[in-house]
Amino acid sequence: MDVARRNNVTVTGNPQGPAVVLAHGFGCDQNMWRLTVPALAENYRIVLFDYVGSGRSDASAFSAERYSSLDGYARDVVEVCEALDLRDAVFVGHSVSAMIGVLAASAAPGRIGALVMVAPSPRYIDDDAYRGGFSAEDIDELLQSLEANYLGWSAAMAPVIMGNADRPELGDELKNSFCATDPDMARVFARTTFLSDSRDDLKGVSVPTLILECTQDVIAPREVGAFVHRAIPGSTLVTLDATGHCPHLSAPEATNEAITTFLAGLR
């Protein structure tokens, strides 16, 4: 299996620097990190990739069975790390990728030595005292809408997810990214994402962890950031001066500063 081709792996930055793996969220691809790469390129070896079914990955490698759980995506991460023989890499995961990173770090502890979680959510559905931001009915309706008309769902939801209504070009970019994803593969990833519950996995995180949240985020409200922070011993929580669910696009300076400050502290 050619993992580099399967996941459209790109390696850039300083080949002698510590490895930083940048992982995109649902409906996105590695291009979403283009405003972060320049901030890291001088000092770090940067690894970018697309999950199977996203971006320019090898769609023939897609398996609904494998990718019906976050473990399947975590296997992608581990196999990319193994193919490049990464050791103690910093895994930067946006949205659902933050939880995929938790699973990958557990599966291959020597490969991932620190985590950066950008707008993470271990569970999207409210549960007793836990607030994920959505009722079960909300998520059921969201998935039904997505499965019935993926392009229509993308056009309606992308601006909501992105936030920053005064900058419609950001919502348009996310919409275009969603629409470029194969609808059948997107349906699988959506169900895997929005029905996941990774709360118990957080307790096992033993590597340095940075959690980045936004002041307003309809996908991952601040109660979620506080929950993740409490669940991971010794983690650092930073509230960015940013709104929406994609601060690496809407507020790259603040996001990059938080990431580079955390990375510098690992040396």
C-alpha positions as CSV (number, residue, x, y, z in Angstrom):
1,M,0.0,0.0,0.0
2,D,1.4,3.4,-1.0
3,V,0.3,5.5,1.9
4,A,1.8,8.7,0.5
5,R,-0.4,8.3,-2.6
6,R,-3.4,7.1,-0.7
7,N,-3.5,10.1,1.6
8,N,-1.9,12.6,-0.7
9,V,0.9,13.2,1.8
10,T,2.9,16.4,1.4
11,V,6.0,17.1,3.4
12,T,7.4,20.7,3.6
13,G,9.1,23.1,5.9
14,N,12.5,22.4,7.6
15,P,13.5,18.8,7.0
16,Q,15.7,18.9,10.1
17,G,13.0,20.3,12.4
18,P,10.6,18.5,14.7
19,A,7.7,17.0,12.9
20,V,4.3,18.6,13.0
21,V,1.3,16.8,11.4
22,L,-1.6,19.0,10.3
23,A,-4.9,17.2,10.1
24,H,-8.1,18.6,8.5
25,G,-11.7,18.2,9.7
26,F,-14.8,16.9,8.1
27,G,-15.4,18.1,4.5
28,C,-12.0,19.7,4.3
29,D,-8.6,18.9,3.0
30,Q,-4.9,19.9,3.7
31,N,-5.3,23.2,1.8
32,M,-7.2,24.5,4.9
33,W,-3.8,24.8,6.6
34,R,-2.2,27.1,4.0
35,L,-2.2,30.1,6.4
36,T,-0.6,28.0,9.2
37,V,2.2,26.4,7.1
38,P,4.2,29.7,6.7
39,A,4.3,30.2,10.5
40,L,5.9,26.8,11.0
41,A,8.0,26.3,7.9
42,E,11.2,27.7,9.2
43,N,11.5,25.6,12.3
44,Y,9.4,22.5,11.7
45,R,9.0,19.6,9.3
46,I,5.4,19.9,8.3
47,V,3.4,16.9,7.3
48,L,0.1,17.4,5.5
49,F,-2.3,14.8,4.2
50,D,-5.9,14.1,3.2
51,Y,-8.1,11.5,4.8
52,V,-9.3,8.9,2.4
53,G,-12.4,10.3,0.8
54,S,-11.2,13.9,1.1
55,G,-9.2,16.3,-1.0
56,R,-6.9,14.5,-3.5
57,S,-6.7,11.2,-1.6
58,D,-7.0,7.9,-3.5
59,A,-10.8,7.4,-3.5
60,S,-10.4,3.8,-4.5
61,A,-9.0,3.1,-1.0
62,F,-12.2,4.2,0.6
63,S,-14.0,1.6,2.7
64,A,-17.4,2.4,4.3
65,E,-16.6,-0.3,6.9
66,R,-13.2,1.1,7.9
67,Y,-14.3,4.7,8.0
68,S,-17.6,4.1,9.8
69,S,-15.6,4.7,13.1
70,L,-13.0,7.2,14.1
71,D,-10.6,4.3,14.5
72,G,-10.4,4.0,10.8
73,Y,-9.3,7.5,10.3
74,A,-6.8,7.1,13.2
75,R,-5.3,4.2,11.4
76,D,-4.7,6.5,8.4
77,V,-2.8,8.8,10.8
78,V,-0.7,6.0,12.3
79,E,0.1,4.6,8.9
80,V,1.2,8.0,7.6
81,C,3.4,8.4,10.7
82,E,4.9,4.9,10.2
83,A,5.5,5.5,6.5
84,L,7.5,8.6,7.3
85,D,9.0,7.1,10.5
86,L,7.9,10.0,12.6
87,R,8.9,10.0,16.3
88,D,7.3,12.3,18.9
89,A,5.5,14.3,16.2
90,V,3.1,17.1,17.2
91,F,-0.4,16.3,15.9
92,V,-2.5,19.3,15.2
93,G,-6.1,18.3,14.6
94,H,-9.0,20.5,13.6
95,S,-12.5,19.6,14.8
96,V,-13.1,15.9,14.6
97,S,-9.4,15.4,13.8
98,A,-8.6,16.4,17.4
99,M,-10.3,13.2,18.6
100,I,-8.8,11.2,15.8
101,G,-5.4,12.4,17.1
102,V,-6.3,11.2,20.6
103,L,-7.0,7.8,19.2
104,A,-3.8,7.8,17.1
105,A,-1.6,8.8,20.0
106,S,-3.1,6.0,22.0
107,A,-2.5,3.5,19.2
108,A,1.0,4.6,18.5
109,P,2.4,6.4,21.5
110,G,6.0,6.6,20.2
111,R,4.8,8.3,17.0
112,I,2.8,11.2,18.5
113,G,4.4,13.2,21.4
114,A,2.0,16.1,21.8
115,L,-1.5,17.2,20.7
116,V,-2.9,20.5,19.5
117,M,-6.7,20.4,19.4
118,V,-8.3,23.2,17.3
119,A,-12.0,23.6,18.1
120,P,-12.4,20.0,19.4
121,S,-15.5,18.2,20.4
122,P,-15.6,14.7,21.9
123,R,-19.3,14.5,21.5
124,Y,-21.7,16.7,19.6
125,I,-24.9,15.5,21.3
126,D,-26.0,16.8,24.7
127,D,-26.0,14.1,27.4
128,D,-27.3,14.7,30.9
129,A,-25.0,17.3,32.4
130,Y,-22.8,17.3,29.3
131,R,-23.5,20.0,26.7
132,G,-22.2,19.2,23.2
133,G,-24.3,21.9,21.5
134,F,-26.9,19.7,19.8
135,S,-29.9,17.5,20.8
136,A,-30.2,14.0,19.3
137,E,-33.0,15.4,17.2
138,D,-30.8,18.2,15.9
139,I,-28.1,15.7,14.7
140,D,-30.7,13.4,13.2
141,E,-32.2,16.2,11.3
142,L,-28.7,17.4,10.2
143,L,-27.8,14.0,8.9
144,Q,-31.1,13.5,7.1
145,S,-30.6,16.8,5.4
146,L,-27.0,16.0,4.4
147,E,-28.0,12.6,3.1
148,A,-31.0,13.8,1.1
149,N,-29.2,16.8,-0.6
150,Y,-25.5,17.0,0.2
151,L,-24.8,20.0,-2.0
152,G,-27.8,21.9,-0.6
153,W,-26.8,21.1,2.9
154,S,-23.2,22.3,2.2
155,A,-24.5,25.6,0.8
156,A,-26.7,26.2,3.9
157,M,-24.4,24.9,6.6
158,A,-21.0,26.1,5.5
159,P,-21.6,29.8,6.4
160,V,-23.1,28.8,9.8
161,I,-20.2,26.6,10.6
162,M,-17.6,29.1,9.5
163,G,-19.3,32.1,11.3
164,N,-17.9,35.5,10.4
165,A,-21.0,36.6,8.4
166,D,-19.2,39.8,7.7
167,R,-16.7,37.9,5.6
168,P,-18.8,35.7,3.3
169,E,-15.8,34.6,1.3
170,L,-14.8,32.4,4.2
171,G,-18.2,30.6,4.2
172,D,-17.9,30.3,0.4
173,E,-14.5,28.6,0.8
174,L,-15.8,26.1,3.2
175,K,-18.9,25.5,1.0
176,N,-16.7,24.8,-2.0
177,S,-14.6,22.4,0.1
178,F,-17.6,20.5,1.2
179,C,-19.0,20.4,-2.4
180,A,-15.7,19.0,-3.7
181,T,-16.0,16.0,-1.4
182,D,-17.7,12.9,-2.8
183,P,-21.2,12.9,-1.4
184,D,-21.2,9.2,-0.6
185,M,-17.9,9.4,1.3
186,A,-19.0,12.6,3.0
187,R,-22.1,10.8,4.3
188,V,-20.0,8.2,5.9
189,F,-17.6,10.7,7.5
190,A,-20.5,12.8,8.7
191,R,-22.2,10.0,10.5
192,T,-18.9,8.9,12.0
193,T,-18.2,12.5,13.1
194,F,-21.5,13.7,14.5
195,L,-22.5,10.4,16.2
196,S,-19.1,9.9,17.8
197,D,-18.5,9.9,21.6
198,S,-14.8,10.1,22.5
199,R,-15.2,11.4,26.0
200,D,-13.8,8.4,27.7
201,D,-10.7,8.4,25.4
202,L,-9.7,11.8,26.8
203,K,-8.8,10.3,30.1
204,G,-6.0,8.3,28.6
205,V,-4.2,11.3,27.0
206,S,-0.7,11.5,28.6
207,V,1.1,13.8,26.2
208,P,1.3,17.6,26.4
209,T,-1.9,19.0,25.0
210,L,-3.1,22.4,23.8
211,I,-6.8,23.1,23.4
212,L,-7.8,26.0,21.2
213,E,-11.4,27.3,21.4
214,C,-13.2,30.3,19.9
215,T,-15.3,32.8,21.8
216,Q,-18.3,31.7,19.7
217,D,-18.6,28.4,17.9
218,V,-21.9,26.8,17.0
219,I,-20.2,23.4,16.5
220,A,-18.0,23.4,19.6
221,P,-19.4,25.8,22.2
222,R,-17.1,26.9,25.1
223,E,-18.6,24.4,27.5
224,V,-17.0,21.7,25.3
225,G,-13.6,23.3,25.5
226,A,-13.9,23.4,29.3
227,F,-14.9,19.8,29.4
228,V,-11.9,18.7,27.2
229,H,-9.6,20.7,29.4
230,R,-10.9,19.1,32.6
231,A,-10.7,15.7,31.1
232,I,-7.1,15.8,30.0
233,P,-4.7,16.1,32.9
234,G,-2.2,19.0,32.5
235,S,-3.7,20.3,29.3
236,T,-3.6,24.0,28.4
237,L,-6.8,25.8,27.2
238,V,-6.5,29.0,25.2
239,T,-9.6,31.0,24.1
240,L,-8.7,32.6,20.8
241,D,-9.9,36.1,19.9
242,A,-11.9,34.5,17.1
243,T,-15.4,33.3,16.2
244,G,-16.6,30.4,14.2
245,H,-15.4,26.8,13.9
246,C,-12.3,27.4,11.7
247,P,-10.0,29.9,13.4
248,H,-7.0,28.7,11.3
249,L,-8.8,30.4,8.4
250,S,-10.8,33.2,10.1
251,A,-8.1,34.3,12.6
252,P,-4.8,32.7,11.5
253,E,-2.5,35.1,13.3
254,A,-4.0,34.3,16.7
255,T,-4.2,30.6,15.9
256,N,-0.6,30.5,14.7
257,E,0.7,32.4,17.7
258,A,-1.0,30.0,20.1
259,I,0.4,27.0,18.3
260,T,3.9,28.3,17.9
261,T,4.1,29.4,21.6
262,F,3.0,25.9,22.6
263,L,5.5,24.2,20.2
264,A,8.4,26.4,21.6
265,G,7.6,25.2,25.1
266,L,8.0,21.6,24.1
267,R,11.7,22.0,23.2
